[in-house]
Amino acid sequence: MIGESSSDQLWGLTLQALLLLGLVLGILVPLVAWAERKQTTLVAGRGGFAGTPLGGIRLADWVRPLADGLKLLGKRDKTPRPSARGIQGWVPLLIVLAPLLGFAAIPWSGHYEFGETSVSVVLADVEAGVLFIFALAGLGALATVWAGLAGNKRARLAALRSAGLGLSGDLALFFAVLPMLLIFGSLSLAEMARGQDSSFALLGFWSALSPASGGLVASGPTWPAWGIFLNPPAFILFLTAGSVRLGLPPFHGEHADPEIAGGTRSDYAGLSLGLFSLAARLQTLLFSALVVLIFLGGWTIPWLSQTTLVDAISRWVGGGVANAICLGVHLASFFFKLFGVVCLQLMIRSSLPRPSYERAMDLCWKIVVPAALIDLMLTAGALHFIGGSGG
């Protein structure tokens, strides 16, 4: 029988999960859908949906994602073949569930002290958060292959192409993130973000990577110790490999090539097709959150560490209020960076042409993987040299 304290923890965990679902599905996903529609029309020079004024305010652009969702609910799904009836029923749900579970391991902010209680905005503080999210991404890719194999001949062809491209992207993404794992020395996303809550001297780049320096703090002109500044090639490779791996635009040819007529989604319509679109936006958000945590400092603010911010505010108010204000500021910082990375991906989608399947494979095997291996060897060599000289 569950004790009273365990029951309270269970209710608290359930409440946090519901809040996370409401945040992701109720706010972030519609915001991404709105930004996608808005930025595409701006880049293409089209007027877009004009909107209908409501009380003198045009709200149609904001409620358009809701209208699209309601329209999908009113459409009827295709009748699947008897042999694929079960698969086509649960595979779209699995494709959505995989990235949705990944948000449980995303730390939205750091740890804050309220008396004897320590608060952190993360549903499940997984020690190996990077591997956990990579495993869920692999499960989602496998579900996409299952969805195609349960369809017609064109869908099965698309599934095989998606499997080949996904395997190439997996390998590229794995090697692209390894240099950052060496730099931070941890698989925990929270530890990576906290390691970037500091700065290093502009002319002291190597001392920023040195574990013997006692931290990434240096005197004189400094720069945020974010992953993008510690290893810029890794950021470019990770962004490219992640876009290929998740089939994000412009690397989404399997969904639009004329010879496969819709890709793995060709046998789906209505709500099932809407779940595919929902999964794509969830993957965009999850990948953007990874980029923010590994390369953009997570919730941290440049040149203003959490300790400095709390100490400065606590001079005027109590420590609990200072931690609450710091929590709000860090959440705002994280969501600002997250929206910026999403807009960057949308800009890439709107600006670059869609490469063919063969060119995307060549990009993974001939450019990203060799470049990631070279970056990994250089990073390991630099860390070994700095560690040896520091000892």
C-alpha positions in Angstrom: 0.0 0.0 0.0 1.3 3.4 -0.9 2.1 5.6 2.1 1.0 9.1 2.6 4.3 10.7 1.5 4.5 8.4 -1.5 1.0 9.3 -2.4 1.8 13.0 -2.2 4.8 12.5 -4.4 2.7 10.5 -6.9 0.1 13.3 -7.1 2.8 15.9 -7.4 4.5 13.9 -10.2 1.1 13.6 -12.0 0.4 17.3 -11.7 3.9 18.1 -13.1 3.3 15.7 -16.0 -0.1 17.3 -16.8 1.5 20.8 -16.6 4.3 19.6 -19.0 1.7 18.2 -21.4 -0.3 21.5 -21.3 2.9 23.5 -21.9 4.1 21.4 -24.8 0.8 20.5 -26.5 -1.2 23.6 -25.6 1.4 26.4 -26.0 4.7 25.4 -27.7 3.3 23.2 -30.5 0.6 25.8 -31.6 3.3 28.5 -31.4 5.6 26.5 -33.6 2.7 26.0 -36.1 2.0 29.7 -36.1 5.7 30.6 -36.5 6.1 28.1 -39.3 3.1 29.5 -41.2 4.1 33.1 -40.6 7.8 32.9 -41.4 7.1 30.9 -44.6 4.7 33.6 -45.9 7.2 36.3 -45.0 10.1 34.6 -46.7 8.0 33.8 -49.8 6.7 37.3 -49.9 3.0 36.2 -49.7 0.3 38.0 -47.8 -0.8 34.9 -46.0 -4.1 34.5 -44.2 -5.5 38.0 -43.8 -7.5 37.2 -40.7 -10.9 38.3 -39.5 -11.1 41.1 -36.9 -12.6 40.2 -33.6 -13.4 43.2 -31.5 -11.0 45.2 -33.7 -8.2 42.7 -33.1 -7.1 40.2 -35.7 -6.7 36.9 -33.9 -7.2 34.5 -36.9 -3.4 34.0 -37.3 -3.2 32.8 -33.7 -6.3 30.5 -33.7 -5.4 29.0 -37.1 -3.5 26.0 -35.6 -6.6 25.3 -33.5 -8.8 25.5 -36.6 -6.5 23.1 -38.5 -6.6 20.6 -35.6 -10.4 20.7 -35.4 -10.6 20.3 -39.2 -8.5 17.1 -39.0 -10.7 15.7 -36.2 -13.7 16.1 -38.6 -12.0 14.1 -41.4 -12.4 10.3 -41.7 -9.4 8.1 -41.7 -8.8 5.7 -44.6 -10.0 2.1 -44.1 -6.8 0.0 -43.6 -6.3 -3.4 -45.0 -7.2 -6.2 -42.6 -3.5 -7.3 -42.3 -2.5 -3.7 -41.3 -5.5 -2.6 -39.3 -3.8 -3.0 -35.9 -0.5 -1.5 -36.9 -2.0 1.6 -38.6 -4.0 2.2 -35.4 -1.2 2.3 -32.8 1.9 3.3 -34.8 0.9 7.0 -35.2 0.4 7.1 -31.4 3.9 5.6 -30.9 5.4 8.2 -33.2 3.9 11.0 -31.1 4.7 9.3 -27.7 8.4 8.9 -28.4 9.3 12.7 -28.7 6.7 13.5 -26.0 8.4 11.3 -23.5 11.7 13.0 -24.3 10.5 16.3 -22.8 10.4 14.6 -19.4 14.2 14.6 -19.4 14.5 18.2 -20.5 15.7 20.5 -17.6 13.9 23.8 -18.1 15.9 25.6 -15.4 18.4 24.9 -12.6 18.1 24.2 -8.9 16.6 26.8 -6.5 16.5 26.9 -2.7 13.3 27.8 -0.9 14.2 27.3 2.7 15.0 23.6 3.1 13.4 22.7 -0.2 15.3 22.5 -3.5 13.2 23.0 -6.6 14.1 22.1 -10.2 11.8 22.4 -13.2 12.4 18.9 -14.7 10.0 16.0 -14.6 12.7 13.2 -14.6 16.3 14.2 -13.9 17.9 11.3 -16.0 21.6 10.9 -15.4 22.2 9.9 -19.0 19.7 12.3 -20.5 21.4 12.5 -23.9 21.3 8.8 -24.4 17.7 8.6 -23.2 16.5 11.2 -25.8 18.6 9.5 -28.5 17.0 6.2 -27.7 13.5 7.7 -27.9 14.4 9.3 -31.2 15.4 5.9 -32.5 12.1 4.4 -31.3 10.2 7.1 -33.2 12.3 6.4 -36.3 11.5 2.7 -36.0 7.8 3.5 -35.7 8.0 5.5 -38.8 9.4 2.6 -40.7 6.7 0.3 -39.3 4.1 2.9 -40.5 5.5 2.6 -44.1 5.8 -1.1 -44.1 2.1 -1.5 -43.2 1.1 0.6 -46.2 1.2 0.2 -50.0 4.1 -0.4 -52.2 5.0 3.3 -52.4 4.9 3.6 -48.6 7.1 0.5 -48.2 9.7 2.0 -50.6 9.6 5.2 -48.6 10.0 3.2 -45.3 13.2 1.6 -46.7 14.6 5.0 -47.8 13.7 6.5 -44.4 15.4 3.6 -42.6 18.6 4.1 -44.6 18.6 7.9 -44.1 17.8 7.5 -40.5 20.7 5.1 -39.9 23.0 7.6 -41.6 21.7 10.5 -39.5 22.0 8.4 -36.3 25.7 7.8 -36.9 26.3 11.4 -37.9 24.4 12.8 -34.9 26.2 10.4 -32.5 29.7 11.5 -33.6 28.7 15.2 -33.8 27.7 15.3 -30.1 30.7 13.3 -28.8 33.1 16.3 -28.6 30.7 18.1 -26.4 30.4 15.1 -24.1 34.2 15.1 -23.8 34.2 18.8 -23.0 31.5 18.7 -20.3 32.4 15.3 -19.0 28.8 14.3 -18.4 25.8 12.8 -20.1 23.4 14.8 -18.0 21.7 17.7 -19.7 21.4 19.6 -16.5 25.1 19.2 -15.7 26.0 20.5 -19.3 23.8 23.6 -18.8 25.3 24.3 -15.4 28.8 23.9 -16.8 28.0 26.8 -19.2 26.9 29.2 -16.4 30.2 31.0 -16.5 32.6 32.8 -18.8 36.1 32.6 -20.1 38.7 35.2 -21.2 38.6 36.1 -24.9 42.3 35.3 -25.1 42.1 32.4 -22.7 40.1 29.9 -24.7 42.4 27.0 -23.7 42.1 27.8 -20.0 38.3 27.6 -20.4 38.7 23.9 -21.3 41.2 23.1 -18.6 39.8 21.2 -15.6 42.7 22.3 -13.5 41.6 26.0 -13.6 38.8 25.3 -11.1 36.0 26.5 -13.4 35.4 28.5 -16.5 36.1 31.9 -14.9 38.8 34.3 -16.0 39.7 37.9 -15.4 39.5 40.6 -18.0 37.2 40.7 -21.1 35.2 37.5 -21.1 32.8 35.5 -23.3 30.0 33.1 -22.3 31.3 29.6 -21.8 28.6 28.2 -24.1 29.2 25.1 -26.2 28.8 27.0 -29.4 31.9 29.1 -28.5 33.9 26.3 -27.0 33.4 24.2 -30.2 31.7 26.0 -33.1 32.2 23.1 -35.6 30.4 20.7 -33.3 27.4 23.1 -33.3 27.2 23.2 -37.1 27.6 19.5 -37.4 25.1 18.7 -34.7 22.5 21.1 -36.3 23.0 19.5 -39.7 23.0 15.9 -38.5 19.9 16.5 -36.4 18.0 17.9 -39.3 18.9 15.0 -41.5 18.2 12.4 -38.7 14.7 13.8 -37.8 13.8 14.5 -41.4 13.3 18.1 -40.7 13.2 20.6 -43.6 14.9 20.8 -46.0 15.9 17.1 -45.5 12.3 15.8 -45.8 12.4 14.4 -49.3 10.8 11.1 -48.3 7.5 13.0 -47.6 7.3 14.8 -50.9 9.1 12.9 -53.7 6.7 12.3 -56.5 7.6 8.7 -57.0 6.6 7.7 -53.5 3.4 9.9 -53.4 3.5 11.1 -49.8 6.1 8.8 -48.3 5.3 6.7 -45.3 2.1 8.8 -44.7 0.4 7.9 -48.0 -2.0 5.4 -46.3 -3.0 7.8 -43.5 -5.6 10.6 -43.4 -7.6 12.6 -40.9 -6.5 12.2 -37.3 -3.7 9.8 -38.0 -2.2 12.2 -40.5 -2.5 14.9 -37.9 -0.5 12.8 -35.4 2.3 12.7 -38.0 2.3 16.5 -38.2 2.2 16.8 -34.4 5.1 14.4 -34.1 7.2 16.5 -36.6 6.6 19.7 -34.5 7.4 17.8 -31.3 10.7 16.6 -32.8 11.5 20.2 -33.9 10.9 21.4 -30.3 12.8 18.5 -28.7 15.8 18.9 -31.0 15.8 22.7 -30.4 15.8 22.1 -26.7 18.9 19.9 -27.1 20.6 22.6 -29.1 19.8 25.1 -26.4 21.1 22.9 -23.5 24.3 21.7 -25.2 25.4 24.7 -27.1 23.5 27.8 -25.9 23.9 27.6 -22.2 20.4 26.3 -21.5 18.6 28.6 -19.1 21.8 30.5 -18.1 22.2 34.2 -18.8 25.5 35.6 -20.3 27.9 37.1 -17.8 25.3 36.7 -15.0 25.6 33.5 -13.1 22.8 32.1 -10.9 24.8 32.8 -7.7 25.5 36.4 -8.7 21.9 37.0 -9.7 20.4 35.5 -6.5 23.0 37.4 -4.3 22.2 40.7 -6.0 18.4 40.3 -5.6 18.6 38.9 -2.1 20.0 42.3 -0.9 16.6 43.9 -1.4 14.3 41.0 -0.8 14.5 37.6 1.0 16.4 34.6 -0.3 13.2 32.8 -1.2 11.8 35.7 -3.3 15.3 36.1 -5.0 15.2 32.4 -6.0 11.7 32.8 -7.3 12.7 35.8 -9.4 15.8 33.9 -10.6 13.6 31.0 -11.6 11.3 33.2 -13.6 14.2 34.9 -15.4 15.8 31.6 -16.2 12.6 30.2 -17.6 12.2 33.2 -19.8 15.8 32.9 -21.0 15.3 29.2 -21.9 12.1 29.8 -23.9 13.6 32.8 -25.6 16.5 30.7 -26.8 14.2 27.8 -27.7 12.1 30.1 -29.9 15.2 31.5 -31.5 16.5 28.0 -32.5 13.0 27.1 -33.8 13.0 30.2 -36.0 16.5 29.3 -37.2 15.3 25.9 -38.4 12.3 27.5 -40.0 14.5 30.0 -41.8 16.7 27.1 -43.0 13.6 25.4 -44.3 12.4 28.5 -46.1 15.8 29.4 -47.6 17.5 26.2 -48.8 16.3 23.9 -51.6 15.4 20.3 -50.7 18.2 17.9 -51.6 17.6 14.6 -53.1 17.8 11.3 -51.1 21.2 10.5 -52.5 22.6 14.0 -51.7 21.4 13.7 -48.1 23.1 10.4 -47.7 26.3 11.8 -49.2 26.1 14.7 -46.8 26.0 12.3 -43.8 28.7 9.8 -44.9 31.1 12.0 -46.9 30.9 15.3 -45.0 29.3 15.2 -41.5 30.7 11.8 -40.3 34.4 12.5 -41.4 34.2 16.1 -40.1 32.7 14.9 -36.8 35.5 12.3 -36.4 38.2 14.9 -37.0 36.5 17.3 -34.5 36.4 14.5 -32.0 40.1 13.7 -32.4 41.1 17.3 -32.2 38.9 17.9 -29.1 40.3 14.8 -27.4 43.8 15.7 -28.2 43.3 19.3 -26.9 41.8 18.0 -23.6 44.6 15.5 -23.2 47.2 18.1 -23.8 45.6 20.6 -21.4 45.0 18.0 -18.7 48.6 16.8 -19.0 50.1 20.3 -18.8 47.8 21.2 -16.0 48.8 18.2 -13.9 
